Amino acid sequence: MFRLFKLLLSAATLTGILALPVSNAAESPDPVLRQRLHEAMLDSTSFPNEFAAQVWLTDMAIRLGNQVADPRERVAILKRVHQEASRVELPPEMVLAVIDIESAFDAYAVSVAGAQGLMQVMPFWLDEIGRPGDRLIEVSTNLRMGCTILKYYFDMENGDWTRALARYNGSLGSRKYPEKVLNRLRSRWFQQ
């Protein structure tokens, strides 16, 4: 998995940064993504063993630092990030970089566009998948949906992180967001 992640990071660096839009409420939601989100909300599991969990969680908790003050909450978020990223076969460190840029780990964050939670998911998706009662400020719901959406765009862009991140953010034509995430990934979440 480490080799795969390094390969993906290298590919993102080599491809340059292009931007494509993420779905917004004004567009017609993609029916394939709608179906993936619906299925994701029904699914649920991550580390190969306890030692691997302890090593990764300890390392990431140190990197997360004071952004999440409560150590129990910090570990709970990290466990859930690892679980949801692994479920859709994304590097958990990339998800952490996205969260860092999107919400600075504030589960109650709401953007000017109305996106909510850690990964800043647009609330119209809850209606689209028939789950209007779910709350995007709940870490588990937000990460499940955010990781599913990010993976969908990653697959759509044939493994091009630059384009996938731009789609996720809705920043067509701008290099700013993908660069921010990839720089944060390199400087904070994927240090060697």
N, C-alpha and C positions, 0 to 999 in steps of 0.2 A: 504494500500500500504506500509506503514511504517513497519507493522508486516511482510509482505511478504519479504521486503528488508532485515530485520534483519534475517529472516529465511534463505534467500539465502546467506547472508554473513556468517552465522554460518555454513551452509553446505559447503561453499567454504573452510572455515578454517578447518573443520573436515576431508575433503576428501584428504588433502595434495595437493602438487603441482606437477602435471605431465604436460608434454608439448607435443603438437601435432602441426604439421605444418599448416600454413595458406596457401591458394592458392598462388602460384607464377606463373609468366609468363611462366615458363618452363612446368608446369603441365597443363593438360587439365582442363579447368574451369568446375566446377560442374554445370550441367544444371539446377538443382533445384534452386541453388543460383542465377544463371543467370536470371531465371524467376522472382525470388523474387526482385532482384534489378530492373529489368525492371518495374515491377508493382509498386515498391516503388517510382520510379521517377515520376509516374503519380498521386500519392496520395498526399494529403496535410493535421492539427488543434490542449486543453492540460490542463490547470488548471481548477479545478471545479468552481472557482469563483475568483473575483478580490482580495479578502483578501488573499487567499491561494497563489496567484501569488505574491503579495507584500511581504509576509513573506518569501517565498522560494527565490525569486530573491534578496531580501535584504541580507539574510543570505549568499547565494552563492556568491554574489558580494563582500562581505567582505572577504570571504575565497579566492576568486580569486585574490584579492588585486591588486598588481601592475603588474601582468603578462600581463594584458591588460590595458594599461594606460588610454585610453579614456573611461570614464564612459558609454557613449552611446553605444559604441562598446561592452563593457563588458556585458551590459544588453541585447543587441541584440543577442550575442552569447549564453548567458544563456537561453533566451527565446527559441531560436532555439534548443538548446540541450534538454530542457524540452519537447518541442513539438515532436522532432524526437524520443527521448527515449520513451515517452508515446505512440507514434504511434505504436511502435513495442513491447510495454509492457516490457521495460527494466527500471531499476532504473536510473534516470537521474544522480545521484551521481556516479554510476559506469561508466557511459559515461564520466563524468568529470574527473574521475581518469584515464581512458584510455587516454584521450586527454592530461592530465597533463604529463603523462609518454611519450606518443608518440611524441608530438610536443611542449610541454610547452606553448600551446595556440598560437602558431605561425601559422596563416592560410597559410603562404607562405612556410612552411617547406617542404623540399624535402629530403628524405633519400638517403643513398648510393645505395639502391636497386631501387630507383625511386618512392617510395610511396610519396604521396603528401597530403598537407593540415593538418587540425587539427587532424584527425583520421588516417592519413597516409594510404590512400587508393591507391591501385595499379592502374595505369591508364589503364591497359588493360581491366578493367571492363567496361569502357565507350564504347569501341568497341564491347565487348561481348553483351551489351544490346542495341546496335544500337544508341548510343548517343555520337558519337565521338566529337561533337562540345561543349559538356559540359566541364566545367572547375572545377577540383577538388580543386582549391584554393578558390573557392566560398564556403563560409561557409555553405549555405543551401544545395548545392549539396554534399559536403563532409560529412556533418552530416547525410543526408538522406541515403547515401550509406554506410557509416561506421556503423551506427546503424543497418541497415538491415543486414549487414555482421555479426556483433557481435551477433545479435539475432539468426541468422541462426546457428552459431556455438554453442550458448547457448542451443538451441533446440536440435541440433545434439548430444550434450553431456548430454542430459537429465537433464539440470539444474546444471551441474557441472561447476562452474565459473572457477575453476583452469584449466580444460581442454579446456573450451571455450576460455579463454584468451590466452592460449598457441597456440591454432589453429589460433586465430586472428593474433597473432604476427609471426607465422611460426617458433616457437621455440621448435620443437620436441626434447624431451630428456633433456631439460633444465628447471630448476625451477626458473630461475632468473626473467624473465618477469612477469609471473603471481604473484610472490611474490611482485615485485615492485608495480604492480597495486593494489593488495589487501592491501599492507601496506599503499600506498598513500590514498586509499579509507578510511581506518581506521583512519589515522592520520590527514587528511585534509578535506575530503569531507563528512564524516559520523561521525563527532564528536558528542558526546551527552552532 
